[in-house]
């Protein structure tokens, strides 16, 4: 026989099954949201060029709400300025690393390393180079970080050439012409590579870095002082 179901005592309701306990949602917290947003913007530049950058997309990649970045970057211009400063910092780090192992007694050798490092970074980071070398994407004059870094690199080039002249390594005496000609050479070659012109000149992508080193050597051969042979 089936036993009758027990009835609860008077005044008490049957106990309801307890719902499964879910963990409380934790508020988003990041130690350095500005850095995460900047890294996301740098990735966007690398993937789609400067036009691909937006504050909203950087926020999506960082995993935060669309309004969260505006404390750090109130506008796209502010974000692009930060991207330019980060790209310039990485560019300068490449040059400093190249010069770290250069012998102190060979300023023209350091000048060579500087030129090759410039070209290597530009060719390996074309969209980042596009930002720091063009005035279309941020205000150069209002970017203290980019302006100061750029001025220091120009000063480094001037000092290196002045040392080469004092050491008797240069045949040319107009250092300003040498400096501008050298800058035009590496900038022009970098632009040819980025704009896809090198294949028309018979230079394949795999050969571009070696060709870059070769043209720097050709330039240095042209400014090197010739000693008379007895």
Secondary structure, 3 states (H helix, E strand, C coil): CCCCCCCCCCCCCCCCCCCCCCCCCCCCCCCCHHHHHHHHHHHHHHHHCHHHCCHHHHHHHHCCCCCHHHHCCCCHHHHHHHHHHHHHHHHHHHHHHHHHCCCCCCHHHHHHHHHHHHHHHHHHCHHHHHHHHCCCCCCHHHCHHHHHHHHHHHHHHHHHHHHHHHCCCECCCCHHHHHHHHHHHHHHHHHHHHCCCHHHHCCCHHHHHHHHHHHHHHHHHHHECCCCCC
